[in-house]
Structure formats: C-alpha cells, structure tokens
Amino acid sequence: MWVLFGVLPAVALMLVGVGVFGPRWLAIAVAVSICVPFGMEYGWPDWFWQLDAMHGAPKPWLWWLLLFGGVIGSLYDRRWLPRQLGFGCEVVLVALLPWLLSAPLRDDWSFEASAAFLAAGWVVQTAIWWSLRRAASAREGMAVPLAMTIVLGVDAWFLRENCGGADWKLAGVAAIALGFSVLTTCWVRPFVCGTGGVLLITLAHTGLLLCGRSERELLQVPLVLAWCAPLPMLIGATSWFKDARTSGAVLGVVGVGTIATCVVFAT
C-alpha cells in the first residue's frame, strides 16, 4: 500500500513536475510528494492557525512547514517572489522549525535545557541551510540533490532502526523523489537546484529527524551525525575550489557519503 500511495505518486510528481515542467518546480514537487502520504498516514492536520505553537504536536507543524516551504521555494525559484521577501520567508521557516517541532521536549525539560537545545538547533539548522544554499549557488546542477538523496536515505535507515512506524517511510519517499529528480537530468538540461529547492530539502531533512527525536529517545551520536551529514557540501563553495567547482562538489558528496556511512555503523 505504501508503494502504491507513497512511492509511485512521488515518482510521478518528479517525472511530471520536474521532468516536464522544469527543475524550478522541484520544491513544490518534493513537498507534495511528502505531504500526501504524510496526510494519508497520520491524518490531515488542522489549519495552522488552529495549532498550538507552544505545546502542540510536531507532525502537524511539520506538514505545514513543508507545504509553505514548497510553495515559497518554487515561487522564489520561478522569480515570482521578490528576492528580499523570498529570503525573509526562508529565514522565518528555518527559525520556526526547531521551535515548533521541539515542543514535546521543552515540556519535559528545564528552561536552561530548552534554551540550550534551541540554540544548538538554530545553529545547526542555519549552518545546514546556508551550506546547501552556498553549495547550490557555487555549483549548479545535481550535486546538492544527489548528496541529499544519500542523506535522506540514511535518515530513513536511522528512523527505521530506532522509531519504526511511518517516519522512516516518509524519509524514504523524500529520498526516492530527489533521486528521480536527479534522473530527470537524462533529458532535462541544465538541471538547476535553486535556493527554494534547497530550503525544502533542508526542512524535510531536519524536520523528520526532529519529529523522531520529539516522540522517541533516539541514539544521540547517530542523531547528531545524521543531522550534520549535509555540512560537507560547503567544501565546494570555499575559495579553495573557486576554479575547480566540480572537484569541490565531488569532494563534498564524498564527505556526505562518509558521514552517512558512519551513521549506519553507529546505529
């Protein structure tokens, strides 16, 4: 059933949304490919203004953040959203995600522990988003989607081993969707992962891990490794590889794969 209502629609969305209409629709195509099976498995969330931002469950908020990220990301990549407004919306979504998805943890922690977790969450989330954004700008093409396909695949493995349920399936659907978006480069060239697509991928990666952490006690070391796995993509955007962006992108993907392998062995 999950293949029928999760995997196949995601593949179809990538082939049509990205393969036919172009890669600038990547963000909304990936968002819908996650949100549809998400809603079918956990139920469709209430309207976002009806949700509790202080003590609410994380999954409804993640659904809305992914939907907003997909819409804003595609509008931004299509140049239908002013640059400053689009960047401001990205910053807001990146900042809201750790706060909204950590509500169950904050209920059980002291103020100091909550503040430390949120500070660390904001730093890591911002670092991942900025690293992928810089990497996508420095080397346009399939490097970032390919690296994040690996990352989301490892997220699926990690959540399956520790959580069960459908959380790992959602990460798996996201990985399959990104993988098929990379395959569309066989007939769609050039393939460009815009900053809007990067935003959505970042929200999906961090959001699924934080939802798992908020609902179950996960192994700390593999969780941190899995969360930080995209950071090596920043290598290709450094001044060292200014004249060799392809080599930097390849080295970044290899770094992501190395951390992903460590997560598998540490789980």
N, C-alpha and C positions, 0 to 999 in steps of 0.2 A: 504493500500500500504506500509506503514512504517513497518507493521508486516512482510509483505512478503519480502521486500528488506532490512530490517534492523535487526529485531529481529531474524527471522529464520536463516539467514546466520550466525549471531553471535553465536547462539546456536549450529549450525552445526560445526562451527570452533572450539568451545570449546570441543565438543564431539570427533571430529576427531583429532584436533591439540594437545589437552591436554589429552583427554581420551584414545587415541590410541597411539600417538607418545610420550607422556610423558609430565610432567609439566615443563620441561626445555624449552618447546616451548611456554610457557604462554605469554611471552612478545610480540612476533610477532603475535600470535593468537588474543590477545586483540587489538593490533594496527590495524590489518587488519579489525577486526570486527567494529572498529570505523571509519577507513579511507574510507571504501567502501560506507557506507551510507552517510558519510560526503561529499564525492565527488559527489554522486548522487544528494544530496540536494542542495549544494552550487556551484557545478561545480568543475571540476578537476583543481587544481592550476597550474600555470606556473612552469617551472623548478626553483628551489630555487635560482640559480644564476641570474635569471631574476627579482627576487623580490627586493623591496626597503626595506633595513634593517632599515632605519631611519624613514620613513614616510609611510611604506606600511600597507595594511590591515592586521589585526591579523589572520584571519582564514586560509589563505594560509600558513602562517608560522606555525600555529599550526598543520596543516596536515603534513607538512614535519617533524616537530619535533617529532610527534607521530610515523611516519614511521621510522625515524632514531632511535628513542628510542626502537622501537620494534626489529629492525634488530640488533642493538648493544646489546640490552638486551639479546636476545636469543643466539647470538654468545658468549656473556660473560658467560651465564648460561651453555652453552654446552662446555665450556672450550676451545673454538676455538679462543678465543681472549686473548692475554696476560693480566695478572691481572692489571699491571700498565697502559697499554694502555686502557683497558676497564674502569678503574676507571677515567682516564683522560677524556675519552669521556663522561662519566656520569657527571662529574663536568662541562664540557663545555655546555652540554644540559641544565643542571639545571640553569646555569648562564645566558644562552641566552634567556630562556623562558620569564622571566619578561621584559627584554629589548625589545624583538621583538613584544610581544603582547600588550605592553602599548603605542605603537606609537601614536594612536589617542588621548590618554590622554595627552601625552607630547606636542602635537601640541597646545593644549589649555591652558597649564599651564606655569607658570614661571619656570625659571631654578631651583630655590630653591624648588618649589613644586615637580618638576620632580625628582630632586635628592633625596628628602625625600621619595617619593613613591618608587623609585627604590631600595633605601637602605632597606626600610621596606619589599619590595617584595623579595629581595635576602635573607634577614634574615629568613623570614617565609618559603620561598621555600626550603632553605637549611635545616632548622630545621625539616620540614616535611619529606624531603628525608632522612635525617640522622636518624630520629626517626624510620621510617619504615624499613630502612636498618638494624638498630641495632635490632629492634624487630624481623625481619625475621631471623637474624643470631642467636639470643638467643633462639627462639622457632620456629624451622622449622615446617611447616605444614600449616594448613588452617586459622590460627588466623589472619594474615595480610590480605589475600584476603577476609575473612568474614567481617572484620572491614571496609575495603574499599568498599565492596558491599553496606554496610549501608551508608557510606559517599557519594558515587556516587548516590545512591538513593535519598539522601537528596539534593544533587546538582541538580538532575533532578526536584525535587519538588520546590526548590528555584528559579531555572531558569524558570520554567513553570509559577510560580506565578508572576514573575517580568518581564520576557522577552517575553515569547511566542515563536513563530517561531519553528525552529527545534533544537535550542540549548539544550533544556531540553530533547529532544528525544535522542540526542547523549549521554548525561549523562546516560539516562535510558538504552540505549543499552549497554554501558560500564558496568553498574551495573548488568544487566542480564548476560552479558558474564562472569563476575567474579563470579556471583552466580552459574552459571553452571560449572565453573571450580572447585568450591568447591564441587559440587555434584559428580564430577568425582572421589572423594575420596572413593565412594562406591565400585569402582572396581580397582582404581589405587592407590596403596600404596607402599611406602610412597609418600605423596604429599608434594612437597617442592616448596615454592615460593622463587626463587632465587633473588639475588640483581638486575638482569636485569629486572625481572618482577616488582620488587618494583619501579625501575626507570620509567617504562612505566606507571604504575598506578599513580605515583606522577605527571608526566607530564599531564596525562589526567585530573586528578582532578583539578590541578591549572590552566591548560590551558583553560578549559571550563569556569571556573569562571572568569578568566581574560578577555576572549573574550566577555563574557556578560557584564563585567564592562566597557570595552572599547567602547562598542556600545550603552549602555543604562545606565542611572543613577540608580544604584541599592541601596537598603537599606544598609547602612553602617554596622550596628551592625550584622544583619544576615549574611552579606557577610563575615565579619571577623570571625564569629563563624563557618560558613561553611568551610572557608578556613583552619582554625586551627583545625578542628574536628579530623584529624588523630593523633595529637600530643600525646594524652594519651597512644598510643601504646608503647611509650618509657618506660612506667612503668615496663613492663615485662622484660626490658633489664637492669634495675638498679641492683645494688648489693644487694638490699633488697630482691630480689626474685631470687638470684643466685641458691638456692637449691629448688626453687619452681617455675620453669618457667611456668608451666601450670597455676598456680594460678595467676601469673603476667599477662599472656596473657589474661586470662578471665577478670581480672580487667581492663586491657587496652581496651578490646572490650566493656565492660560495660561503661567505660568513654567515648568512642566514641559514643555509643548509647545515652548517657546522653546529650552530646553536640548536637547531631543530633536532639534530641527531642526539645532542646532549640531553634534551628534554625527554626523548624516547627512552634513553638508557637510565635516566634519573627517575622515571615514573615507576 
